[in-house]
Amino acid sequence: MRKTALAALILSTVITTVITAPAWAKPSVVIGYENNGADPWMVSQAQHLFQKTMPANVQLKFFDSGPAAMSALASNSLQFMCGLGVPPFVAAISQGVPLGIIFNQERYTSAAGIVVRPGSGIKTIADLKGKKIAIVEGSQSSFELATFLAEAHIPFSAVHQLNMSPPEMRVAWTTKSIDAAIVWDPVFDALHSMGGKILKTDADLPPDASSYNICIADTQWAKTHPKLVTDFIRALDQGVTFTRTHPHQALALMAKQAGITIATAKTELAGYQIFSAKDQTTPHVLGTPKTVATSATTKTIENTAKTLLKIGRIDKLPPHPANAVLPQYAETAAH
C-alpha cells in the first residue's frame, strides 16, 4: 500500500556497513540537509564549521524533501540529516528503524503554513473542501493539513491533495493548476510574495504538536561515534551563536547561500524560534536524559504519530517515542 511504501523501503534497506581503514585515516561523514529558508544552518555551512570542527572528511548533500532523504540515511549513505520535519522521522521509527533526534534546530512559527492563490475563493479552512492543495506527501505538510482540517471539523479526504516537491509547487502556482499549498520557506515566502494569502502558519499549531526542523542520526552509529556527534552539534551551535551575536553578518551569509536578498532572509529567519545547544536540554526542546519523556519534542512525536495513524500515513504508533530523542550529545556539547 502507498502509505507504507516509504517505511517499508527504509526498513528493508537498513544495513550495517563496516569499513576497514588505516587507524590514521579520517572517517567519512556525509551530512544531508534540506533548504528550509534562511536559518543558522546556513551560517555553519557557509563558514565550513562542520569541516573545521569535526575530525572527519565531511561532505554535504542536498535533498528537496524529508521523504527523499530517508532511504539514503537508513542505508548508511548519510550519517546525519538536518532540516527534516517530524512526520518522515515518525514514519521511520514506527517501523523500528533505529533513528534518533540529536538536535532540534528550530520551531516553525511564520515560516511555514497554508498559502492560497489569489482568485481561488478560499478565505477559511472550510473553503478548502474540494480544492486542489499541493503538499509534500509524508512530510510535515501532511500533519499540518490534517491538524488544521480537524480543528475546522473538515474530513481529511474532503481536500484534493496533489503530491509535489516545493520547487514543483512554484511552477504549479504560476500555471494555476493548484488552489493552495502547504509548504515551508523559501517556497512559502515566494508564493506569498507572488500574491498568495496566508491562511494559517505553523504558529497556529498546538504547543505539544509543533512543527520542527530536526537533525537526526542512526542511533547505533551515534553510540559508536559519540565524539563526532558532539562535534557536529558544536558546529551547529557555533552557527546559532554567530547568528545571535552578529545578526547582520549572519543574514548576509544566509542571503548569499540561499540566493535571496538580505531583506528576504530577515523575513524568513523571523519565522523561526531558533534553539542553541544549551536550549536543547530544556523541557521546551529535547529535555535531559532524565526528563526527555515529557519534553516538547517527545510530546510532538507522540501527537504527530497519532495524527499520522488517523489519516493512514503510518500503520502503527512508535513503541517508545522517548527512546528516539537523544539529548545526551547536546548536553555534552553545551558544556
Disulfide bonds with the S-S distance in Angstrom:
Cys82-Cys215 2.03
